[in-house]
Amino acid sequence: MEKGRVLLAVTGFHPQRWRELLSAEREVVLEPDGASDPSITYAVVWKQKANLLSSLPNLRAIFSIGAGVDHIFADPGLPDVPIVKVVADNLTQYMTEYVVWRVLDHHRQGMLYQAQQKKKTWHEPPQRPAGDISVGIMGLGNLGRAAASVLLSLGFAVNGWSRTERPMKGVSTYAGEVGLIPFLNATDILVVLLPLTAQTQGIVNYSLLKELRKRNGLGGSVLINAGRGRLQKDADILRALEDGTLKEASLDVFEVEPLPKTSPLWAHPKVFVTPHAAATSDPVHLVPIMLRQMAAYERGEKLDNIVDREAGY
């Protein structure tokens, strides 16, 4: 196979560093030479323009530069070529750090201590051991399993839920519709790491949050969403916080991003907000993986981490 050119099509951030690193081995362009540019063989994308890829005759594969691929499927003119998702050690490490950080902060009463500090209150609340707290992870893919492993090492009880059965040593696993309610009923801190698909959009709603275990060592249930923003209903989370269904929440993603300045989530005393920063894609780590995949594919080898189009991830 000839190398061809790489189309770097990204929206929402500056592509320069990605272009520099890809250019070490490939000719890179930011726009095709016409709708049917025959020179482009790979596309590296993030929220690419609709129909941009639809008529590239020699396109071999599409690479997402983020962990999610729902932005790719939003393109109505998506061509029938392999889509490769990001799986990288540093991305997994970032997400694991975020999940463990937020679990520990809720477990060790971080929000209470912050409130006490503002009031200059010296008070030590009861502290429960990690083994008394059940962390439930929705989404037992690479990211979910890595986070589960570290949480287990810290002594937490860990549950896992996924669309299909995904056994993991030390984790109580549940699957499908039949397993969802039992999973929630056994969970104190819910960590959402699901992909966004037609089936998961809006899944984190009030009825789901009502099923979380409330009588626990934390004094209430907690939500952590570091997956995708449209998995949740922001208004339902606010409702759950106001009526006590949720004790606290850590949210890295939102239905609309950036989170509008008018959103009450910004100033809510029970909410910790981060700007979709749990696991930022780093081109220094990700570009070499992409380049290796391209070279291997041209040698006749199979691509790794191909998206299942039917499942949507």
C-alpha positions as CSV (number, residue, x, y, z in Angstrom):
1,M,0.0,0.0,0.0
2,E,1.1,3.6,-0.7
3,K,1.2,5.9,2.3
4,G,-1.1,8.5,1.1
5,R,-2.0,11.6,3.1
6,V,-3.6,12.0,6.5
7,L,-6.5,14.4,7.0
8,L,-6.5,16.0,10.4
9,A,-10.1,17.2,10.9
10,V,-10.7,18.6,14.4
11,T,-13.1,21.1,15.9
12,G,-12.8,22.8,19.3
13,F,-9.1,23.1,19.7
14,H,-5.9,24.0,17.9
15,P,-4.5,21.1,15.8
16,Q,-0.9,22.3,15.5
17,R,0.7,19.9,17.9
18,W,-1.2,16.9,16.4
19,R,-0.1,18.1,13.0
20,E,3.6,18.4,13.9
21,L,3.8,14.9,15.4
22,L,1.8,13.2,12.6
23,S,4.1,15.0,10.1
24,A,7.1,13.2,11.4
25,E,6.0,10.2,9.2
26,R,3.1,11.3,7.1
27,E,2.0,14.2,4.9
28,V,-0.8,15.9,6.8
29,V,-3.6,18.2,5.6
30,L,-6.3,20.1,7.4
31,E,-8.7,20.1,4.4
32,P,-9.0,17.7,1.5
33,D,-8.3,18.9,-2.1
34,G,-11.9,18.8,-3.1
35,A,-14.7,16.5,-1.9
36,S,-13.2,13.4,-3.6
37,D,-9.5,13.9,-2.8
38,P,-7.9,10.5,-3.8
39,S,-4.7,11.2,-1.9
40,I,-6.2,10.9,1.6
41,T,-5.9,7.4,3.1
42,Y,-6.5,8.1,6.8
43,A,-8.5,10.6,8.8
44,V,-7.7,11.7,12.4
45,V,-10.7,13.4,13.7
46,W,-12.6,15.1,16.5
47,K,-16.1,16.4,15.7
48,Q,-15.3,16.6,12.0
49,K,-17.6,18.6,9.7
50,A,-20.6,16.6,8.5
51,N,-20.0,14.7,5.2
52,L,-16.4,15.7,5.1
53,L,-15.3,12.0,4.8
54,S,-18.2,10.7,2.7
55,S,-16.6,10.8,-0.7
56,L,-12.9,10.2,-0.1
57,P,-12.4,7.2,-2.4
58,N,-9.2,5.8,-0.9
59,L,-9.9,6.4,2.8
60,R,-8.8,3.3,4.7
61,A,-9.5,4.1,8.4
62,I,-10.7,6.8,10.7
63,F,-8.9,7.5,14.1
64,S,-10.6,9.3,16.9
65,I,-8.3,11.4,19.0
66,G,-10.6,11.1,22.1
67,A,-11.9,8.2,24.1
68,G,-15.4,8.7,22.8
69,V,-16.5,8.0,19.3
70,D,-20.1,9.3,19.4
71,H,-18.9,12.5,17.6
72,I,-17.9,10.3,14.7
73,F,-21.2,8.6,14.4
74,A,-23.0,12.0,14.5
75,D,-21.7,12.4,10.9
76,P,-24.6,11.5,8.5
77,G,-22.1,10.8,5.7
78,L,-19.8,8.5,7.6
79,P,-18.1,6.1,5.1
80,D,-17.9,2.4,5.7
81,V,-14.3,2.1,6.8
82,P,-12.8,0.9,10.1
83,I,-13.0,3.3,13.0
84,V,-10.2,3.1,15.6
85,K,-10.8,4.2,19.1
86,V,-8.1,5.5,21.5
87,V,-6.6,3.0,23.9
88,A,-3.5,4.4,25.5
89,D,-1.8,3.8,28.9
90,N,-1.6,7.5,29.8
91,L,-5.3,8.1,28.9
92,T,-6.2,5.2,31.2
93,Q,-3.9,6.5,33.9
94,Y,-5.5,10.0,33.8
95,M,-9.0,8.6,34.1
96,T,-8.0,6.2,36.9
97,E,-6.5,9.2,38.8
98,Y,-9.7,11.2,38.3
99,V,-12.0,8.5,39.4
100,V,-9.9,7.5,42.5
101,W,-9.5,11.2,43.4
102,R,-13.2,11.9,43.4
103,V,-14.2,8.6,45.1
104,L,-11.7,9.3,47.9
105,D,-12.8,12.9,48.2
106,H,-16.4,11.9,48.7
107,H,-15.4,9.0,50.9
108,R,-13.3,11.3,53.2
109,Q,-15.9,14.0,53.4
110,G,-14.1,16.6,51.3
111,M,-17.1,18.8,50.7
112,L,-18.0,18.8,54.3
113,Y,-14.5,19.9,55.3
114,Q,-14.5,22.6,52.7
115,A,-17.7,24.0,54.1
116,Q,-16.4,23.8,57.6
117,Q,-13.2,25.6,56.6
118,K,-15.2,28.5,55.3
119,K,-17.0,28.7,58.6
120,K,-13.8,28.1,60.7
121,T,-15.5,25.1,62.2
122,W,-13.3,22.5,64.0
123,H,-15.3,19.2,63.9
124,E,-14.4,15.7,63.0
125,P,-17.2,13.6,61.5
126,P,-17.3,9.8,61.8
127,Q,-15.1,8.1,59.3
128,R,-16.0,4.7,57.8
129,P,-13.4,2.2,56.4
130,A,-13.3,1.9,52.6
131,G,-14.6,-1.7,52.9
132,D,-17.9,-0.3,54.1
133,I,-18.4,1.7,50.9
134,S,-19.5,0.2,47.7
135,V,-18.4,1.9,44.5
136,G,-20.4,0.9,41.4
137,I,-18.8,1.5,38.0
138,M,-21.1,1.7,35.0
139,G,-19.0,0.7,32.0
140,L,-16.4,-2.1,32.5
141,G,-14.2,-1.3,29.4
142,N,-10.5,-0.6,29.6
143,L,-11.1,2.6,31.7
144,G,-13.6,1.1,34.0
145,R,-11.5,-2.0,34.7
146,A,-8.4,0.0,35.4
147,A,-10.2,2.2,37.9
148,A,-11.9,-0.8,39.5
149,S,-8.5,-2.4,40.0
150,V,-7.1,0.5,42.0
151,L,-10.3,1.0,44.0
152,L,-10.1,-2.7,45.0
153,S,-6.5,-2.2,46.1
154,L,-7.6,0.6,48.4
155,G,-10.1,-1.7,50.0
156,F,-13.4,-0.5,48.5
157,A,-16.2,-3.0,47.6
158,V,-16.5,-2.6,43.9
159,N,-19.5,-3.4,41.7
160,G,-19.6,-3.3,37.9
161,W,-22.4,-3.0,35.3
162,S,-22.1,-3.3,31.6
163,R,-24.4,-4.0,28.6
164,T,-23.1,-7.6,28.3
165,E,-21.4,-9.8,30.9
166,R,-17.9,-8.7,31.8
167,P,-16.5,-10.7,34.7
168,M,-13.6,-9.3,36.7
169,K,-11.9,-10.9,39.7
170,G,-12.9,-9.2,43.0
171,V,-15.7,-7.2,41.4
172,S,-19.4,-8.1,41.7
173,T,-20.6,-7.8,38.1
174,Y,-24.0,-7.2,36.7
175,A,-25.2,-7.1,33.1
176,G,-28.0,-5.8,30.9
177,E,-31.5,-4.6,31.9
178,V,-32.0,-7.4,34.4
179,G,-28.9,-6.5,36.3
180,L,-29.2,-2.8,36.4
181,I,-31.5,-2.3,39.4
182,P,-29.7,-4.9,41.6
183,F,-26.4,-3.1,40.7
184,L,-27.8,0.3,41.7
185,N,-29.4,-1.0,44.9
186,A,-25.9,-2.3,46.0
187,T,-24.1,0.9,45.1
188,D,-23.2,3.9,47.3
189,I,-20.9,5.8,44.9
190,L,-21.9,5.6,41.3
191,V,-19.1,6.1,38.7
192,V,-20.3,6.5,35.1
193,L,-17.8,5.6,32.4
194,L,-20.2,4.4,29.7
195,P,-19.9,5.2,26.0
196,L,-22.6,7.4,24.5
197,T,-25.0,5.4,22.3
198,A,-28.6,5.5,21.4
199,Q,-29.2,3.1,24.3
200,T,-27.3,5.0,26.9
201,Q,-28.3,8.6,26.1
202,G,-30.0,10.1,29.1
203,I,-29.6,6.9,31.2
204,V,-28.4,8.9,34.3
205,N,-31.8,10.3,35.1
206,Y,-33.9,10.7,38.2
207,S,-35.4,7.2,38.1
208,L,-32.0,5.6,37.9
209,L,-30.6,7.8,40.7
210,K,-33.5,6.9,43.0
211,E,-32.3,3.2,42.9
212,L,-28.9,4.0,44.5
213,R,-28.4,2.8,48.1
214,K,-29.0,5.7,50.5
215,R,-28.5,4.1,53.9
216,N,-24.7,3.8,53.9
217,G,-21.6,4.9,55.6
218,L,-21.5,8.1,53.6
219,G,-24.9,9.3,54.7
220,G,-26.2,9.3,51.2
221,S,-25.5,8.2,47.6
222,V,-23.0,10.0,45.4
223,L,-22.7,10.4,41.6
224,I,-19.5,10.7,39.6
225,N,-19.8,11.1,35.8
226,A,-16.6,11.2,33.8
227,G,-18.1,9.5,30.7
228,R,-20.1,11.6,28.3
229,G,-22.3,14.6,29.0
230,R,-25.4,13.4,27.2
231,L,-25.5,10.2,29.4
232,Q,-27.0,12.4,32.1
233,K,-30.0,14.7,32.5
234,D,-28.6,17.8,34.3
235,A,-32.0,18.8,35.6
236,D,-32.6,15.4,37.1
237,I,-29.3,15.5,38.9
238,L,-30.3,18.9,40.4
239,R,-33.6,17.5,41.4
240,A,-31.9,14.5,43.1
241,L,-29.5,16.8,45.0
242,E,-32.3,19.0,46.2
243,D,-34.6,16.3,47.5
244,G,-31.8,14.2,49.1
245,T,-31.8,11.4,46.6
246,L,-28.2,12.3,46.0
247,K,-25.9,13.5,48.8
248,E,-23.2,14.9,46.4
249,A,-22.0,14.8,42.8
250,S,-18.7,15.2,40.9
251,L,-19.4,16.1,37.3
252,D,-16.7,16.3,34.5
253,V,-19.2,16.2,31.6
254,F,-22.5,17.9,30.9
255,E,-25.4,17.9,28.4
256,V,-24.1,21.2,27.0
257,E,-20.4,22.0,26.9
258,P,-18.9,24.3,27.9
259,L,-21.3,24.3,30.9
260,P,-23.4,27.5,30.5
261,K,-22.6,30.2,33.0
262,T,-26.3,30.3,33.9
263,S,-26.3,26.7,35.0
264,P,-27.1,26.2,38.7
265,L,-24.5,23.4,38.8
266,W,-21.7,25.9,38.9
267,A,-22.6,27.3,42.3
268,H,-24.3,24.3,43.9
269,P,-22.8,23.5,47.3
270,K,-23.1,19.7,46.7
271,V,-21.5,19.6,43.2
272,F,-17.8,19.5,42.2
273,V,-17.4,20.7,38.6
274,T,-14.4,20.0,36.3
275,P,-14.3,21.1,32.6
276,H,-14.3,17.8,30.8
277,A,-10.7,17.3,32.0
278,A,-10.7,13.9,33.6
279,A,-8.7,12.3,30.8
280,T,-7.3,14.8,28.2
281,S,-6.0,13.3,25.0
282,D,-2.2,14.0,24.8
283,P,-0.8,13.9,21.2
284,V,2.6,13.0,22.5
285,H,1.3,9.7,23.6
286,L,-1.5,9.1,21.1
287,V,0.1,10.0,17.8
288,P,2.8,7.3,17.9
289,I,0.1,4.7,18.5
290,M,-1.8,6.0,15.4
291,L,1.3,6.0,13.3
292,R,2.2,2.5,14.3
293,Q,-1.3,1.3,13.5
294,M,-1.2,2.9,10.0
295,A,2.1,1.3,9.2
296,A,1.0,-2.1,10.4
297,Y,-2.2,-1.9,8.4
298,E,-0.1,-1.1,5.3
299,R,1.9,-4.3,6.0
300,G,-1.3,-6.3,5.9
301,E,-1.8,-6.5,9.6
302,K,-5.1,-6.0,11.4
303,L,-6.0,-2.7,13.1
304,D,-6.4,-2.8,16.9
305,N,-9.3,-1.4,18.9
306,I,-11.8,-1.2,16.1
307,V,-15.2,0.2,17.0
308,D,-18.2,-2.1,16.8
309,R,-20.5,-0.1,14.6
310,E,-23.6,-2.0,15.8
311,A,-22.8,-1.4,19.5
312,G,-21.6,2.1,18.8
313,Y,-18.3,1.8,20.7
